Amino acid sequence: MGLFKELTLLKRYQSRVESAIEHAVQNMGPKTQLRDACEYALLSGGKRLRPVLVLMIVDALDQGLDAIAAALSVEFFHTSSLIADDLPCMDNDDERRGRSSLHKVFDEGIALLASYTLIASGYEGIYKNGKLMKQNAQYGHLADAATLACLEIATRCAGIFGATNGQFLDLFPPDNKLETIERIIFQKTVTLFQISFVFGWLFGGGNVSDLPLVEKTAYHLGMAFQIADDLQDAEQDFARNCPVNIAAVIGQVQAVNRFNLEMSLFEQGLRNLGLWNNDFEQIVMTLKNKGKGGI
């Protein structure tokens, strides 16, 4: 999905994420097929939008804190889900981002183990960021609470109330009602945006009491993002008889209206949290421009 391919501000953040990923891969020990599989999956490209959001929130809070380890955690969680999604027992995709899927280059067993490895590394990153925050003279006393809250949302959004069940419903949708589609979007897509926002907020020095608004703001971005994706893919999904597409279910006009509403609520949430700055304004304007004329 090329919603942000022309957004130059992402490159500034992407370079930080790419450098950190390369460093993390080097620290995975001696070269083995499993290590190489993790490297292949992590270095397969992508916009790195979710870790970038973590860093954007930290910069917007401007408290001088470092959340790169937490940003990597989100990317590890995301990449692990892509590996699993591509497997023959799931979506059975032979390609990912113009390259052969991981299980096609290695094999299904190694791909599954690589997915497990990245999930574990994601949780390790939460611990590392909490440990780093504890060394900060101003915010160190908040590190334990921030780490626990980040662990809570990671486990909640990854399990049966989050992405895992979202993939299950995507594979076996009970119907094509709007309520079902919204649930799939929330669990499979929105939850990773919520993890990104919470990680950036807490490890950036934000107040724990604001977490409900942080999650709600991320919800609106995640919904808008997926609706935009569905609008782009509606014709193709309809031809493939794919029922999990909100634009195909409610129609393009209503989907565009819903997209615009979600974007408006997302912008309002950013302003209420004090996160509104030039970078987030560019994100919002880019998405809104894509929404004109049905994206």
Beta strands, then each sheet from edge to edge (+ up, - down):
strand 1: 95-96
strand 2: 99-100
sheet 1: 1+ 2-
end
